[in-house]
């Protein structure tokens, strides 16, 4: 089976949906607290969204024409996502570290955690949407 635009379009739509679902479930998890079902569902959706985002980056790496202007932008966005993923992990770790510190402001603690968590999936949503929109441009993709 070979990849064509139709399959990649469906894949990008699923990735957008997973990223938005992660954001919505994260907000629900924050307001509802720890409920086992929501925590389990959130964990599964986070893992799926992360895997789909990473595989979309791999797909972009192999199937885009990097000599075009939009291909260069997609390539830059791909590496930007990987870089932001490192920053997001550092923000989450710093927020959780400062959560145990009594001398650090709770507003800053939760701001670090929220920026790390929600920023990663907001970036993933934007990245997936841009991929979805560029699929109409045949010069950018090496696919039939």
N, C-alpha and C positions, 0 to 999 in steps of 0.2 A: 504494500500500500504506500502510496506517495502522498506527500502533503500538497494540498492546494489551498487557495485563498479561503474557500468555504470553511475548511476545518480550522484554519488558523483564526478566522473570524469568530467561530464558536468558542475556541479556546480562549481568545481575548475576552469575550463576553463572560465566560465562566470566571476568569481571573478578576475582572472588574466586580462581578457579583460577590466573589469570596472576600475581596478586600473591603467592600462596603459592608458585608455581613459581619466581618471581624470588627469594624468600627462600631457598628450598631450593638453587637453583642458585648463589646468592651464597655460601652456606655451603660448598658443594662446591668452588666456585672458590677460596675462601680456603684450604681444606685441601689441594686437589690442586695448587694453583699454576696457572700459566698453561699451559693446554693449548688448542691452537687450536680444537678442536671445542667445548669447554665455553665458551670465551670468545666464540665466534661465537654459540652457542646462547643464552648469557646476554645478549648484546647484543640479539638479536632479541626475547627475552622481556621484557627491560627496556623496550624501545621500545614493544612491544605493550601491556604493562601500563600504561605511562604514558599512551599514547593512549586506552586504554579508560577509565582513571580520569578523564582530562580530559573525554572525551565523556560519561561518566556525570554529571559536574558540569553540563555543558551540558544534558543531559536533565533533570536535577533542576531546573535554573533555569527551564525552559520548561514542565515537565509537573507540577510540584507546586503544591498549593494552599498558599500561604504564610500564609493567615489561620488555619489550624489550628495547634495546638501542635506536632504532629510535623512539619508542613511548615516551621515556623520553625526547628526543630532541624536538619532536613535542610539547609536553606539555610545555617544557621550552620556545619554540618559541611563543606559545600561550600567556603565561604570559608575555613574553617579549614585544609582541605587545600591550597588555593592558597597560603595564608600559610606553612604548614609546608613547602611545596615550596621556597619562597624560603629558609627557614631551613636546610633540608636541603642545598641547593646551597652556601650559605655554610659550613656545617659540612664539607662535602666539600672545598671549596676551602681552608679553613683547615687541615684535616687534611693535605691534599697539600702545602700550603705548609710546614707544620711538619715534614713528613716529610723535607724537605731541610735542615732546621735541625739541627745537631749538638747544640745546647744544650737542645732540647725533649725531654721524656720520650716514649719510643716508645709507652708505654701510653696516654698522652693523645693522641698522634697517631692511633693506630688506633681509639681510642674516638671521636674526632671523625668519622672516616671511617665507622665502623660505625653510629654514631647517625644520621648523615645518610643513608646508603644504606638500612639496614634500617628505620629509622624511617619513611621515606617509604612503603615498601611495606607495613609493618605498619598504618600509618594508612589506606592504600588498601584493605587487606583489611577492616579494621573498617568503613570507610565503605561499601564494597560490600555487606558483610553487613547493615548497618543498612538500606540501600536494599532489599535482598532481603527482609528481614523486614517492612518497611513496605508492600510491594506488596499485602499482604493487606488493608490498611486502605484502603477505597475513598474515604474522605473526604480522604485526603492527595493522591491522584493525579487529574489531569484526563484520564484515559484510560478508555476503555470496557473 
